Structures are given as structure tokens and as C-alpha cells.
């Protein structure tokens, strides 16, 4: 892990880093309390499609967990996102998604994850990369004095952050609880639903009643499929990008319930 | 309103009262901060079927809202419940419900509210009485110096507390927000679903994934039907009576978000 830049502001130290994984450059950020030393809980945040590692919702939850609870927080750009693509490529990807939303094909027959067969195959391949990159990032982060491996690791990721989060959590015993959401599955079992069924850790699962990309029954089906005994689904009215701000309090309360404050907080 | 008994314990004054409504004796309890004077927010709590005004979940939320937030809280026995029936009648009612649960008929074709046509007609009649009794109780409570009519009124009631709460909230502009749940409707509109659709106040709606009495799609349908722009559905695994204890923190957070503390708190 190569630290590229370090900035401290209002008690939060933000370090940009690069990590090489399978020949790919993976750009990331780690946030820790300024002057921190010794191990602490770690939150991994997986961004959504056509977003990146430092969008507003990721940054605000990172600062909140660092300032109020002494946690470390990290985010990386997913394959084909953020600093891994040019502005032009990012814009073309954004236009493709907006077109799919306008055409409403996303809430089609399958009812669950969007797109046709080719798109789903590409997504599965990217998910495999994303999982390998998260594991390598977690290894590197746990080597930092301010993080270590003594405390639980938690995950947050909705939409594409859930598409990649489910295989990550299913295969990563270091992750002890997660906030997921804005994703659904169809009625027939597939590889993704089997991974979801194998997850046992406590979950908070967000869903939007008027999501343009998936139906409430598809979301309910995914929620029912998770193997976790402790899981809660929160449904609010509104669009895919319209999760109410008060749910941020719920993420925080969930992590405190299952992990708690860092030592000394 | 006739006060029958007053007990104060750890900052909470509990007064039992009787109110006569349409020739019926309605037994109730009001909880206020010990030594309170002047107006404050009021929470009305509607108990579930085969329960009564002082079951553990009502008492614990009442004490929490009074102690931490300076609210007043009230509960009354619904028609055919609590001090309005003999122990033998209560036991027979309990056995009827347990039999229905065992037979599983409750999650039948309609998928929503339980029971046959006769039972639904009896329920509608009892709901009419319950609404009239709540309105008379609210009038009487707002006449108390410790409550008054300057602050918002909130409602809490799941299961039968939602069956009666929906027509109450739909016809009672003094109620500004509510926690409801453990209830569902079928796909076809009826009088109950029309009342639900007319509700506009913020709602928190609880549902249990493995409820013996109704299906998740029936719960989702009711949640979708509510006319409120601000509403959140929380779904947890478990049975009708198995709502996780941490949801109590959610009730409290919801009331604080929409009403806030009493003056001086």
C-alpha cells in the first residue's frame, strides 16, 4: 500500500493510497482519528454504480464513525469507477445507466438485478475482481498500527455496493456485520442468491419503495434469502437515490449495537 | 374522568382512571413526570388483541417517554379486554386466538387481516367503539393541566392496536405521527384500506417476517397503501409477538424526530 497524500481536518486524518492487486491499480482512501494509535474497529464502504470512493454519503458516514466513535473507515474505487476511468468513460457509463432508468426496463420480468445476460456476466466478472481487491485492501489496512486485526470489521454498501458486498461478506469471515440495500433478486435461485443465503452476520437492509431499478417484492425476496438470524429491512418511499437522511442515524446505531466504540471513546 | 388511584415511582406518576363513554366504563392509565405542570406532548398507546393497557411493552415505552423526554402517556383497555372482561372471558378469548394460530388459517387466501366474515364484522363494530372511546379519552386528557392541547399527540399500536389505530388516526387531526405494525391487507380495496390511504402523518410501520397471522406481501401492501409521504417499514425475522427489543429505541427516535422533548427537558 502506497500512501499518496495525507490531510487532517477537524479530527479526521484522510490518506489517499494506491494498492496493486492482480496487476490493477486500486485507488483508495482511509480515514482515521487524527493522532490515533493502536487497533480499532474498521468500516469498509463500497460505493454504488457510477459513483466513487469519495461521494458525499461515503464521506459523511466515514467522518461520523471516525469523529464520534474512533473507528477507521476505508473506501476503494470499484473496477471501472472513480480514478480508474477517464472523465469521458465515466460520463458514458452514467448515460447508459440513465437510459436504462428512463426506459424502465430495469423493473422487467426478472424483477431483480437489472440488465440482460451479457450485462449480468460482465457484472459477475467485475464482482470477482472487486472481492479480490477488497480482500487485498483489508490485508493491507490491518497491517496499519491504527487498525490492526484485533477488532471487528464492518461493511457498508448499497446498490452495486451490495452486488459486490454479498460475495465479499459470504467469503470473508473478518466482516462481522453489514449495512446493505437497494438490490433485489428474482424468484429463482442463482449464484448470487446462494451467496446471500450463506451470509450469517447481522444485517441492516435498506430498500426504496419507488426504486426505478427493482421492485419491492424483489427486495423482500433478497431480504428473506439472507441466512442471518439478526437482520432488519428498512423500507422508505422514494427513488433509488432518495434514501432519507435519517437512515444515516440508523447505520450508526446498527454499528454501535453490533461492534461499539473504539477503545478510549 | 374519575381518578381511582395514583402511584409515583422513580419519577413517573401513574394514575388509573375510569371514563364513561356511550354507557360503557372505559378503564385507563395516564403516566406523567412526577411533579409535572403545564402542557407537554402526549402519547396514546393501543394494546394488541388478548392484551391490556398495562402489558410490559406498553409500560416500558410509557416510562421511557415520561422519564427521558417528559411526555405524558396514556393507555385504555379496548372493548372486550383487560378490566372490561372477567378472567374467564379473557382466557376463552386467548384460547380462540391460539387455536386460530395453530390452524394457520390466519395466513389464508386473503393474506391480510385474519378471520372470517362474521369475525371481521365484529372487529369493525369494536373498532367503531374503540375510536369513540379514544376520542373521549383524548378530550379528557387534554383537560389536565399536565397535558393541555398545545403540543402534538402521537399514537403507538401494533396488531389490534393498528386495526383500531388506523380509523382513529384517519379521523383524528390531533394525532401528528404514529408507530403501527403487525397488520396487513389483501389485494382488493376495502373500508380499512381506504382509511389507511387517507392517513397523511409520518408513520413507522413494524412487520415480522414469520408472522403466523399475516404474510409479508400483505404487510407490504398496507405499508404501500398509507397516504403518508414520510413513512418507514421495519421488517425483522420472527413471530407475531417476537419484535426485537432494539425496535424500542426506534420508536423513541421516531417520536423525537417528529415531536421532540417536552418543554424543560
HADDOCK unambig.tbl for C-alpha pairs under 7 A between the chains (distance, minus, plus):
assign (segid A and resid 231 and name CA) (segid B and resid 236 and name CA) 6.11 0.50 0.50
assign (segid A and resid 231 and name CA) (segid B and resid 237 and name CA) 6.93 0.50 0.50
assign (segid A and resid 232 and name CA) (segid B and resid 234 and name CA) 6.46 0.50 0.50
assign (segid A and resid 232 and name CA) (segid B and resid 235 and name CA) 5.44 0.50 0.50
assign (segid A and resid 232 and name CA) (segid B and resid 236 and name CA) 4.80 0.50 0.50
assign (segid A and resid 233 and name CA) (segid B and resid 234 and name CA) 5.46 0.50 0.50
assign (segid A and resid 233 and name CA) (segid B and resid 235 and name CA) 4.90 0.50 0.50
assign (segid A and resid 233 and name CA) (segid B and resid 236 and name CA) 6.67 0.50 0.50
assign (segid A and resid 234 and name CA) (segid B and resid 232 and name CA) 6.45 0.50 0.50
assign (segid A and resid 234 and name CA) (segid B and resid 233 and name CA) 5.45 0.50 0.50
assign (segid A and resid 234 and name CA) (segid B and resid 234 and name CA) 4.72 0.50 0.50
assign (segid A and resid 234 and name CA) (segid B and resid 235 and name CA) 6.66 0.50 0.50
assign (segid A and resid 235 and name CA) (segid B and resid 232 and name CA) 5.43 0.50 0.50
assign (segid A and resid 235 and name CA) (segid B and resid 233 and name CA) 4.88 0.50 0.50
assign (segid A and resid 235 and name CA) (segid B and resid 234 and name CA) 6.64 0.50 0.50
assign (segid A and resid 236 and name CA) (segid B and resid 231 and name CA) 6.10 0.50 0.50
assign (segid A and resid 236 and name CA) (segid B and resid 232 and name CA) 4.79 0.50 0.50
assign (segid A and resid 236 and name CA) (segid B and resid 233 and name CA) 6.66 0.50 0.50
assign (segid A and resid 237 and name CA) (segid B and resid 231 and name CA) 6.91 0.50 0.50
